[in-house]
Amino acid sequence: MTDLELQQLVATVSMHDFHRPFQHRAYFNARLRTTGGRYQLASHDIDINPKMLTDFDEATLIGVIKHELCHYHLHLTKRGYRHRDADFKRLLAQVGGSRYAPAPKQATARPYRYIYECQRCGQRYYRKRRMDTRRYTCGRCQGPIKLV
């Protein structure tokens, strides 16, 4: 699905379920990691995580779109658009949107890139980032540390 097809889908869902037009942009944003979508207050645009379509079915995507459209329409009509507001909860239940987006399937965790070892006691340290071995010493025995 392209951004243009997503734009048309969001406009269709908006007219069908909310009986109001969607007049701003909707697009996929691959930088979204832990959320299904995002409504931007300043620009009124809607970002959708592409993993909602690739990892799950289209019904899940439509549930996320309805959730973001609830934020959109309530904000534009100056009503309670936050998750905790009664207006938001009421409208979300009325249109059948998803309250929570499912967690996207994460890629396999990256293994530790750097392994350091104390030269005195043999304590190992597994790190994702480099560290200055001249500045730090072993936390157990204060011995010198080297990169393995």
Residue pairs with C-beta under 8 A, 6 or more apart in sequence:
1 9
1 28
1 53
3 26
3 27
3 28
6 26
6 27
6 28
6 48
7 25
7 26
7 27
9 26
9 62
9 65
10 22
10 26
10 46
10 65
10 69
11 21
11 22
11 26
13 62
13 65
13 66
13 69
14 20
14 21
14 22
14 69
14 72
14 73
15 21
15 22
17 66
17 69
17 95
17 96
18 69
18 73
18 95
20 73
22 69
22 72
24 43
24 44
24 45
24 46
24 72
25 43
25 45
25 46
26 45
26 46
26 48
26 65
27 45
27 46
27 47
27 48
28 47
28 48
28 49
28 50
28 53
29 38
29 47
29 48
29 49
29 50
30 49
30 50
32 38
32 47
32 48
32 49
33 49
33 104
34 103
34 104
35 49
35 101
36 48
36 49
36 52
36 60
36 64
36 67
36 98
36 101
36 102
36 104
37 46
37 47
37 48
37 49
37 52
37 64
37 65
37 67
37 68
37 101
38 46
38 47
38 68
39 45
39 46
39 68
39 71
39 72
39 75
39 81
40 46
40 47
41 75
44 72
44 75
44 76
46 65
46 68
46 69
46 72
48 61
48 64
48 65
48 68
49 64
49 101
49 104
51 104
51 105
52 60
52 61
52 64
52 101
52 104
53 61
55 102
55 104
55 105
56 102
60 98
60 101
60 102
63 96
63 97
63 98
63 101
64 97
64 98
64 101
65 97
66 92
66 95
66 96
66 97
66 98
67 92
67 97
67 98
67 99
67 101
69 95
69 97
70 81
70 88
70 91
70 92
70 95
70 97
71 81
71 88
73 91
74 80
74 81
74 85
74 87
74 88
74 91
75 81
79 85
79 87
80 86
80 87
80 88
81 87
81 88
82 88
83 89
92 99
110 128
112 126
112 127
112 128
113 127
113 128
113 129
114 126
114 127
114 128
114 129
114 130
114 131
114 147
115 124
115 125
115 126
115 127
115 147
115 148
116 124
116 125
116 127
116 131
116 133
116 145
116 146
116 147
116 148
117 123
117 124
117 125
117 145
117 146
117 148
118 124
118 138
118 140
118 141
118 143
118 144
118 145
119 143
119 144
119 145
119 146
120 138
120 141
120 143
120 144
121 138
121 140
121 141
121 143
123 138
123 139
123 140
123 141
124 148
125 145
131 145
133 144
133 145
133 146
133 147
136 145
137 143
137 144
137 145
138 144
138 145
